[in-house]
Amino acid sequence: MDLRKKAEELAARPYTLTVVLDLTTDGDRIYLASSPELEGCMGQGDTRENAIMDLEKARGDYIQSLLEDGLSVPPPQTYPTFTTSGVSVTFTNTGEFSNKLTIKENDPVASKYSHLVSST
């Protein structure tokens, strides 16, 4: 199998996605996307979506470079399920970007954090 194709297949795995809003040295807004499992692999853009698309391309290049150098490719992070105060939370990584969080009504633990979620 050709290295580029293998790199693209590995890059398509559900890596953790972190997107932060930052400022350039000129004071312009810029979004930075990264996958912490792939240290130093980042994407940037003027929107979250553009930063994520840039990261997806960078992931392929990053992983191809690891393969060319005979280095191992870090796997995506797995997340545990935990239960606290009767609320069960499972962290999943679907590979899709979402800024939505669902909180069950009348949940005393979750309602404590409802101010952090914007209504849609």
N, CA, C and O of each residue as an XYZ file, in Angstrom:
480
protein
N       0.852     -1.190      0.000
C       0.000      0.000      0.000
C       0.889      1.242      0.000
O       1.903      1.295      0.696
N       0.507      2.202     -0.764
C       1.278      3.436     -0.851
C       1.152      4.216      0.464
O       0.090      4.256      1.084
N       2.274      4.836      0.870
C       2.328      5.521      2.174
C       1.288      6.624      2.317
O       0.722      6.806      3.395
N       1.031      7.368      1.231
C       0.056      8.460      1.332
C      -1.327      7.915      1.639
O      -2.045      8.454      2.482
N      -1.698      6.838      0.947
C      -3.019      6.251      1.161
C      -3.141      5.714      2.595
O      -4.161      5.902      3.257
N      -2.085      5.046      3.056
C      -2.093      4.528      4.433
C      -2.187      5.686      5.433
O      -2.921      5.596      6.417
N      -1.448      6.769      5.184
C      -1.474      7.937      6.077
C      -2.872      8.536      6.127
O      -3.351      8.903      7.201
N      -3.532      8.638      4.976
C      -4.881      9.207      4.939
C      -5.881      8.321      5.677
O      -6.782      8.825      6.348
N      -5.724      7.001      5.556
C      -6.605      6.084      6.287
C      -6.408      6.234      7.794
O      -7.375      6.286      8.553
N      -5.147      6.301      8.217
C      -4.868      6.462      9.648
C      -5.335      7.830     10.147
O      -5.836      7.936     11.267
N      -5.179      8.869      9.339
C      -5.580     10.224      9.734
C      -7.096     10.346      9.869
O      -7.585     11.230     10.572
N      -7.836      9.473      9.204
C      -9.301      9.524      9.254
C      -9.867      8.912     10.531
O     -11.073      8.974     10.770
N      -9.002      8.325     11.348
C      -9.476      7.764     12.619
C      -9.984      8.889     13.524
O      -9.639     10.052     13.317
N     -10.800      8.550     14.524
C     -11.428      9.593     15.372
C     -10.485     10.193     16.421
O     -10.598      9.902     17.611
N      -9.560     11.029     15.960
C      -8.657     11.706     16.880
C      -9.399     12.799     17.644
O     -10.403     13.333     17.174
N      -8.896     13.114     18.810
C      -9.441     14.206     19.612
C      -9.292     15.501     18.824
O      -8.293     15.712     18.135
N     -10.283     16.350     18.933
C     -10.266     17.625     18.230
C     -10.375     18.749     19.254
O     -11.329     18.811     20.029
N      -9.395     19.624     19.243
C      -9.403     20.802     20.105
C      -9.320     22.026     19.211
O      -8.440     22.122     18.355
N     -10.248     22.969     19.413
C     -10.233     24.209     18.637
C     -10.261     25.375     19.624
O     -11.112     25.438     20.511
N      -9.323     26.284     19.450
C      -9.279     27.471     20.302
C      -9.250     28.719     19.432
O      -8.733     28.703     18.315
N      -9.805     29.784     19.954
C      -9.777     31.079     19.290
C      -8.605     31.857     19.860
O      -8.449     31.965     21.076
N      -7.786     32.395     18.976
C      -6.605     33.143     19.406
C      -6.525     34.425     18.580
O      -7.371     34.679     17.723
N      -5.519     35.210     18.844
C      -5.282     36.435     18.095
C      -3.922     36.351     17.407
O      -2.962     35.823     17.969
N      -3.851     36.878     16.182
C      -2.574     36.959     15.488
C      -1.770     38.112     16.084
O      -2.272     38.857     16.925
N      -0.532     38.253     15.649
C       0.291     39.365     16.144
C      -0.278     40.709     15.714
O       0.037     41.738     16.312
N      -1.123     40.707     14.670
C      -1.784     41.938     14.225
C      -3.102     42.182     14.945
O      -3.770     43.186     14.697
N      -3.484     41.265     15.843
C      -4.721     41.422     16.590
C      -5.945     40.857     15.903
O      -7.063     41.057     16.378
N      -5.759     40.148     14.785
C      -6.875     39.512     14.090
C      -7.214     38.185     14.756
O      -6.347     37.515     15.317
N      -8.501     37.817     14.683
C      -8.943     36.538     15.241
C      -8.488     35.392     14.338
O      -8.507     35.502     13.112
N      -8.079     34.290     14.971
C      -7.688     33.087     14.235
C      -8.054     31.871     15.076
O      -7.882     31.874     16.295
N      -8.550     30.848     14.429
C      -8.872     29.598     15.103
C      -7.717     28.629     14.896
O      -7.181     28.508     13.795
N      -7.341     27.939     15.974
C      -6.283     26.939     15.928
C      -6.895     25.597     16.300
O      -7.541     25.470     17.340
N      -6.693     24.600     15.452
C      -7.218     23.254     15.699
C      -6.045     22.306     15.897
O      -5.017     22.422     15.228
N      -6.209     21.373     16.817
C      -5.148     20.392     17.051
C      -5.748     19.070     17.501
O      -6.899     18.990     17.931
N      -4.931     18.047     17.387
C      -5.246     16.725     17.914
C      -4.126     16.408     18.897
O      -3.013     16.093     18.475
N      -4.392     16.483     20.192
C      -3.332     16.328     21.188
C      -2.527     15.027     21.064
O      -1.364     14.977     21.464
N      -3.145     13.982     20.513
C      -2.413     12.722     20.343
C      -1.257     12.876     19.358
O      -0.274     12.139     19.428
N      -1.378     13.836     18.441
C      -0.361     14.067     17.412
C       0.364     15.370     17.755
O       0.075     16.429     17.198
N       1.304     15.260     18.677
C       1.966     16.443     19.228
C       2.567     17.329     18.140
O       3.366     16.874     17.322
N       2.173     18.596     18.145
C       2.693     19.560     17.196
C       1.919     19.639     15.890
O       2.216     20.492     15.053
N       0.943     18.776     15.697
C       0.132     18.787     14.474
C      -1.021     19.754     14.677
O      -1.860     19.557     15.556
N      -1.061     20.806     13.855
C      -2.078     21.843     14.031
C      -2.609     22.332     12.693
O      -1.973     22.173     11.651
N      -3.784     22.927     12.751
C      -4.377     23.592     11.602
C      -4.848     24.958     12.050
O      -5.043     25.189     13.243
N      -5.033     25.865     11.109
C      -5.508     27.200     11.459
C      -6.445     27.703     10.378
O      -6.424     27.239      9.238
N      -7.272     28.667     10.771
C      -8.191     29.243      9.808
C      -8.942     30.416     10.397
O      -8.920     30.643     11.606
N      -9.608     31.160      9.526
C     -10.375     32.318      9.995
C     -11.729     31.907     10.571
O     -12.423     32.732     11.166
N     -12.115     30.626     10.397
C     -13.315     30.068     11.023
C     -12.940     28.724     11.642
O     -11.899     28.150     11.321
N     -13.803     28.230     12.536
C     -13.554     26.907     13.112
C     -13.486     25.849     12.023
O     -12.613     24.981     12.029
N     -14.421     25.939     11.090
C     -14.492     24.944     10.026
C     -13.222     24.933      9.179
O     -12.719     23.865      8.830
N     -12.703     26.114      8.847
C     -11.467     26.192      8.062
C     -10.272     25.649      8.845
O      -9.396     24.996      8.277
N     -10.242     25.921     10.142
C      -9.154     25.398     10.974
C      -9.212     23.873     11.028
O      -8.175     23.212     10.979
N     -10.404     23.318     11.128
C     -10.565     21.868     11.178
C     -10.162     21.241      9.839
O      -9.486     20.212      9.817
N     -10.573     21.856      8.725
C     -10.178     21.334      7.413
C      -8.659     21.382      7.242
O      -8.063     20.460      6.686
N      -8.037     22.460      7.722
C      -6.584     22.580      7.642
C      -5.915     21.505      8.493
O      -4.911     20.923      8.084
N      -6.470     21.239      9.677
C      -5.935     20.186     10.539
C      -6.057     18.825      9.874
O      -5.132     18.017      9.951
N      -7.179     18.559      9.225
C      -7.362     17.260      8.575
C      -6.277     17.015      7.524
O      -5.762     15.902      7.417
N      -5.930     18.031      6.758
C      -4.850     17.902      5.774
C      -3.507     17.722      6.493
O      -2.692     16.884      6.109
N      -3.293     18.523      7.541
C      -2.035     18.444      8.290
C      -1.856     17.074      8.943
O      -0.740     16.559      9.019
N      -2.969     16.479      9.420
C      -2.899     15.144     10.012
C      -2.339     14.130      9.026
O      -1.485     13.316      9.378
N      -2.824     14.181      7.788
C      -2.327     13.259      6.763
C      -0.841     13.455      6.512
O      -0.089     12.483      6.433
N      -0.412     14.712      6.387
C       1.004     15.008      6.165
C       1.855     14.561      7.351
O       2.929     13.985      7.174
N       1.370     14.831      8.551
C       2.085     14.486      9.787
C       2.274     12.978      9.882
O       3.375     12.493     10.142
N       1.184     12.245      9.668
C       1.247     10.778      9.780
C       2.105     10.195      8.662
O       2.840      9.237      8.898
N       2.032     10.745      7.458
C       2.884     10.271      6.362
C       4.354     10.449      6.735
O       5.175      9.572      6.466
N       4.685     11.572      7.348
C       6.063     11.825      7.769
C       6.519     10.784      8.805
O       7.648     10.297      8.748
N       5.629     10.453      9.748
C       5.972      9.422     10.737
C       6.238      8.088     10.052
O       7.213      7.405     10.366
N       5.367      7.718      9.113
C       5.523      6.449      8.401
C       6.819      6.421      7.593
O       7.530      5.416      7.592
N       7.127      7.514      6.910
C       8.359      7.592      6.118
C       9.590      7.420      6.988
O      10.593      6.861      6.545
N       9.520      7.901      8.234
C      10.653      7.800      9.161
C      10.639      6.504      9.961
O      11.494      6.298     10.823
N       9.675      5.630      9.681
C       9.598      4.352     10.386
C       9.151      4.476     11.832
O       9.421      3.591     12.645
N       8.471      5.565     12.160
C       8.007      5.793     13.528
C       6.573      5.312     13.688
O       5.829      5.219     12.711
N       6.190      5.010     14.911
C       4.822      4.559     15.161
C       3.866      5.748     15.142
O       4.231      6.874     15.477
N       2.631      5.460     14.738
C       1.590      6.484     14.674
C       0.737      6.360     15.931
O       0.134      5.311     16.158
N       0.674      7.408     16.753
C      -0.141      7.337     17.971
C      -1.609      7.077     17.631
O      -2.145      7.660     16.689
N      -2.255      6.202     18.398
C      -3.682      5.935     18.158
C      -4.537      7.059     18.735
O      -4.067      7.838     19.564
N      -5.794      7.142     18.296
C      -6.708      8.112     18.907
C      -6.901      7.801     20.391
O      -6.837      6.643     20.803
N      -7.135      8.825     21.174
C      -7.402      8.677     22.606
C      -8.754      8.019     22.817
O      -9.704      8.303     22.087
N      -8.848      7.155     23.795
C     -10.148      6.609     24.169
C     -10.591      7.296     25.444
O      -9.767      7.707     26.261
N     -11.888      7.418     25.608
C     -12.438      8.143     26.737
C     -13.292      7.224     27.591
O     -14.031      6.395     27.059
N     -13.204      7.357     28.890
C     -13.967      6.493     29.790
C     -15.406      6.956     29.980
O     -15.777      8.079     29.639
N     -16.185      6.064     30.527
C     -17.531      6.398     30.984
C     -17.452      6.491     32.500
O     -16.816      5.652     33.139
N     -18.085      7.491     33.077
C     -18.108      7.571     34.529
C     -19.489      8.001     34.984
O     -20.254      8.612     34.237
N     -19.784      7.668     36.223
C     -21.067      8.033     36.814
C     -20.792      8.771     38.108
O     -19.990      8.329     38.931
N     -21.460      9.894     38.281
C     -21.328     10.659     39.503
C     -22.685     11.250     39.845
O     -23.369     11.784     38.972
N     -23.067     11.162     41.068
C     -24.349     11.695     41.542
C     -25.518     11.253     40.665
O     -26.452     12.018     40.424
N     -25.453     10.019     40.197
C     -26.551      9.490     39.408
C     -26.571      9.942     37.964
O     -27.497      9.601     37.228
N     -25.562     10.709     37.536
C     -25.493     11.167     36.148
C     -24.391     10.375     35.459
O     -23.245     10.380     35.908
N     -24.732      9.703     34.384
C     -23.747      8.929     33.636
C     -23.306      9.735     32.425
O     -24.134     10.236     31.665
N     -22.002      9.853     32.254
C     -21.453     10.617     31.143
C     -20.476      9.739     30.387
O     -19.595      9.119     30.983
N     -20.633      9.688     29.079
C     -19.687      8.973     28.234
C     -19.108      9.961     27.245
O     -19.847     10.630     26.522
N     -17.802     10.055     27.210
C     -17.143     10.912     26.241
C     -16.885     10.086     24.995
O     -16.309      9.000     25.068
N     -17.305     10.594     23.874
C     -17.064      9.891     22.618
C     -16.413     10.851     21.645
O     -16.551     12.069     21.759
N     -15.718     10.293     20.708
C     -15.072     11.087     19.678
C     -15.569     10.556     18.352
O     -15.114      9.508     17.892
N     -16.496     11.264     17.730
C     -17.091     10.802     16.486
C     -16.352     11.308     15.268
O     -16.654     10.903     14.146
N     -15.388     12.188     15.472
C     -14.684     12.755     14.348
C     -15.428     13.923     13.719
O     -14.969     14.500     12.734
N     -16.576     14.271     14.287
C     -17.357     15.391     13.773
C     -17.304     16.522     14.778
O     -17.292     16.287     15.986
N     -17.271     17.738     14.285
C     -17.224     18.890     15.167
C     -18.635     19.264     15.598
O     -19.543     19.358     14.772
N     -18.808     19.471     16.873
C     -20.107     19.897     17.375
C     -19.897     20.846     18.538
O     -19.009     20.635     19.364
N     -20.706     21.883     18.606
C     -20.619     22.790     19.744
C     -21.903     22.711     20.557
O     -22.286     23.676     21.219
N     -22.565     21.561     20.507
C     -23.816     21.377     21.227
C     -23.617     20.426     22.408
O     -22.852     19.464     22.335
N     -24.307     20.715     23.462
C     -24.298     19.877     24.644
C     -25.736     19.741     25.098
O     -26.464     20.730     25.177
N     -26.145     18.527     25.394
C     -27.512     18.293     25.836
C     -27.512     18.022     27.327
O     -26.735     17.205     27.822
N     -28.386     18.711     28.035
C     -28.543     18.510     29.475
C     -29.991     18.144     29.738
O     -30.909     18.812     29.261
N     -30.190     17.068     30.506
C     -31.550     16.655     30.840
C     -32.165     17.663     31.811
O     -31.516     18.118     32.753
N     -33.418     17.997     31.560
C     -34.119     18.910     32.473
C     -34.264     18.264     33.845
O     -34.342     17.041     33.961
N     -34.297     19.078     34.858
C     -34.465     18.649     36.249
C     -33.324     17.772     36.753
O     -33.488     17.043     37.731
N     -32.194     17.837     36.105
C     -31.022     17.102     36.562
C     -30.235     18.046     37.465
O     -29.632     18.997     36.967
N     -30.221     17.811     38.791
C     -29.603     18.766     39.710
C     -28.111     18.979     39.476
O     -27.608     20.080     39.698
N     -27.392     17.946     39.030
C     -25.956     18.104     38.800
C     -25.718     18.875     37.512
O     -24.958     19.842     37.493
N     -26.369     18.445     36.432
C     -26.157     19.078     35.136
C     -26.677     20.513     35.114
O     -26.076     21.376     34.476
N     -27.786     20.778     35.803
C     -28.349     22.128     35.767
C     -27.391     23.146     36.385
O     -27.464     24.337     36.080
N     -26.513     22.687     37.234
C     -25.504     23.547     37.841
C     -24.594     24.163     36.769
O     -24.032     25.241     36.961
N     -24.458     23.446     35.618
C     -23.565     23.902     34.557
C     -24.312     24.400     33.322
O     -23.690     24.684     32.299
N     -25.631     24.509     33.405
C     -26.413     24.880     32.236
C     -26.084     26.270     31.720
O     -26.284     26.544     30.537
N     -25.585     27.156     32.576
C     -25.223     28.493     32.129
C     -24.063     28.476     31.140
O     -23.826     29.468     30.450
N     -23.341     27.367     31.061
C     -22.222     27.259     30.143
C     -22.668     26.886     28.731
O     -21.871     26.938     27.794
N     -23.922     26.516     28.577
C     -24.444     26.046     27.288
C     -25.372     27.098     26.728
O     -26.316     27.522     27.394
N     -25.104     27.524     25.496
C     -26.004     28.490     24.881
C     -27.195     27.759     24.283
O     -27.039     26.667     23.736
N     -28.374     28.342     24.380
C     -29.549     27.695     23.834
C     -29.588     27.900     22.326
O     -29.158     28.935     21.815
N     -30.114     26.888     21.613
C     -30.189     26.967     20.147
C     -31.631     26.936     19.700
O     -31.907     26.992     18.502
